[in-house]
Amino acid sequence: MKRAVISAAVVSAVLLAGACAAPETATHDMLPASPMSTTPAHSSAPATGPAADHNDRDIWFAQMMIPHHRQALDMAKPAAKRAGREVKELAERIEAAQGPEIRTMTGWLESWGVPAPDEDGASIGQMDHAMPGMMSDKDMKQLEGLKGAAFDRAFLTMMIQHHQGAITMAEEELGAGVYEPARRMAGAIIAGQSAEIRTMRRLLK
């Protein structure tokens, strides 16, 4: 299973003062990391037009949400063969929503001249402290070994936690981000995943 990581350069980026630079020579200044967040990477790449209308919280949102979504897809894939009908259908909806969002956020980062998270490298479990709701390697391996009702219970329990983490990150984007497409996606994540949490809680009962 592929594990996503944020490069050491992203995690250890130097804290710079100020907000976004003017569009002619835009630089991405650092925001203080929240207790469950890592700081976005610094980029001095020029930005013009719509790509310039963003700040470091928007960069953070994309850089953190991409690996967060990737893990959700990793959790959803085994459901095709291991889950009951309702959980399988839920997993398919999660894949259908989050796969395209990953591609969209990757495109934003590319347009901003900022590296997108690499799918290769160290285990996602080594950075789960940086993103709320992330599962550890142990959690993921446990899920892989289950099937039937046991898989359904574990999947629902873990995905509720995972969704709650994504909602927290989306709320942070709405609180400080300025890039309208990112803000719209954050709102969609809050609405969609809140509804899925209600469904999962019902299925657990």
Secondary structure by P-SEA (a helix, b strand, c coil): cbbbbcccccccccccccccccccbbbbbbccccccbbbbbbbccccccccccccaaaaaaaaaaaaaaaaaaaaaccccccccaaaaaaaaaaaaccaaaaaaaaaaaaaaccccccccccccccccccccccccaaaaaaaaacccaaaaaaaaaaaaaaaaaaaaaaaaaaaccccaaaaaaaaaaaaaaaaaaaaaaaaac
